[in-house]
Amino acid sequence: MIEILIGVFIGAISGLTPGIHSNTLSALIIVYSEYLLSFFTPEQLSIIIFSAAITHTFLDIIPSTFTGIPDEDTAIAVLPAHDMVLDGEGLKAISLSALSSLLSFLISVPFFLAYLHILIHVDSIVPKLTVYFLIFISIYIILREKEAFDYFSIRKKFYAFLVFAGSGFAGFVALKYSALAEISPASSVLLPLLSGLFASPALIWSIAEKSRVPEQKKCSELPSIRGIISGTVSGSIVSVFPGISSGVATALASAGMRKNEDYIASLSAANTSNALMVFAVFMATGKIRSGAVDAVSKVFPVSLETVVFVGILTAFIATQLTLFSGIIASKIIPKLNFTILSSLILIFLTTFIYILTGWFGLAVFAAATPIGLSTLFLKVRRINCMGCLIIPVILIHSNLIY
């Protein structure tokens, strides 16, 4: 039990830390595993890693909502959550996310058991389908762009294509030369890339508009079934494919969503579902699809019983912790000058990027920001910026780049 609580605590800290991905957390645990194994058994350390990875998917919505700083899993939630905060519904956004993650985890358990039997028979053909799957997602995202009440508008779809292609080029360059940004164990070129595409545009827009944060209403509502099912299925499907991150799962899940509430429900469900289902893929095929799975495989592979029991207990604890943290944040943020706060966050984000990724990271951040801002001027959905992750993977799996 103590190892579960330690994992929840670590996952909560990483989830509440802006810009930190769960894979970074897992990598740090592996770096210091020799030292940690003097305090824990290998099985206990694996449970800590697993529960931390699940908890992270619950808590990471809070910095995205109240600071605008994303990680890969919550990038497309920044603007919808930001809008809800400005409408006094930040706490509603947090509760929607927490409940969606919890329900998604519970729904994913039967998928998990089914995967253990199905993937053995289809694993050999999955790599061959990866490129076609990603091309389908790309076309779907772009074609979903429309003028108000007009699904056949060519103009908006053309703008969406430009943003998708532009972000894809930025992602390709950033990932191709990512070694230039790896100056510490916590370094990831995705931090400046996603922050430029999703975080800085929201912050700059808030500063320019002199936005004010009203008192946050004490309101909550149940997430939509559509959002939860879409997210759970998307997270489960994406977990099967090699080289495709959970960020793509959130893009697929939310591509058909229009309401802010549905966006948040679907991406939270996809995020948590994917974090669980990658363990099913590993147990069925031995294939590693996430940093947490990689860490667990090197320490002590967990059993099915452990995944189900520890996962469900962790999910319920993380839900309560997310709701509590959201209440605290919703009371503090309205008391601050949001224009000054946004300016300070932008300065902090720029400094944070430089510390973790150096001058190359700053260059990526500066190049990605205009692409992110273009979505606001062109009035297209920022999900089109997920081309930054999708296009590089298509090129790699097509053997067009090495």
Buried (B, 14 or more C-beta within 10 A) or exposed (E): EEBBBBBBBBBBBBBBBBBBBBBBBBBBBBEEBEEBBEEBEBBBBBBBBBBBBBBBBBBBBBBBBBBBBBBBBBBBBBBBBBBBBBBBBBBBBBBBBBBBBBBBBBBBBEBBEEBBEBBEEEBEEBEEBBBEBBEEBBEEBBBBBBEEEEEEBEEBBBBBBBBBBBBBBBBBBBBBEBEBBBBEEBBBBBBBBBBBBBBBBBBBBBBEEEBEBEEBEEEBEEBBEEBBBBBBBBBBBBBBBBBBBBBBBBBBBBBBBEEBBBBBBBBBBBBBBBBBBBBBBBBBBEBBBBBBBBBBBBBBBBEEEBBBEBBBBBBEBBBEBBBEBBBEBBEEBBEEEBBEBBBBBBEBBBEBBBEBBBEBBBBBBBBBBBBBBBBBEBEBBBBBBBBBBBBBBBBBBEEEEE
